[in-house]
């Protein structure tokens, strides 16, 4: 976690509240500690019934919900919580190899998922995104990154080059943001994987090449290129010209 990141709050300026539901007490405590570091308030539950009760009492702004609980599963918790709190964003925690769980969770109305084992930074980043979309306020001036004629607004997620709007997917946006936060600096594939995806892809570093090519088609197409490959070293973004 980085203290430089802006603190998200409720629209009235009060701290956001997050309910963490996991039957593994140490995981729930680690998550709670990480979220409190962000300035948020946390509550924890270790069973489905406890989660439903806590959601009614706490009225959380988001729920981190393990799919596997000792009494009933995360989807049943989601159904019961949404009956009283229909708009609360829910981030599922799922087993890495359980694709069915992830698909079922999102189909049932979950907003996002993170696979175990996960990094705390990834959970915080996903929650920040969910709560921003749900209307949380960012306690700072609008953050606009500018490199040459390329402009990225971190709050509105708008990207323009020479005044022309560029539509990016969420992953393309995160990749471009990382490049723009480090202009003229060569970033290795390993650095990009760690910062943008938060996953250990092992030998699958070609995912970086793939997304760099997507970005180039949108950012550099028909213009003087800004995204450059440094052979054997990585990628660098610098102003055209």
Secondary structure, DSSP 4 states (H G I P E B T S, - for coil): --TTSPPEE-TTSPBPEEEEE-S-HHHHHHHHHHHHHTT-EEEEESSHHHHHHHHHHH--SEEEEES--SSS-HHHHHHHHHHH-TT-EEEEEEETT-HHHHHHHHHTT--EEEEES--HHHHHHHHHHHHHHTTPEESSS--EEEETTEEEETTT--EEETTEEE---HHHHHHHHHHHHTTT--B-HHHHIIIII-S--TT-THHHHHHHHHHIIIIITTS---EEEETTTEEEE----
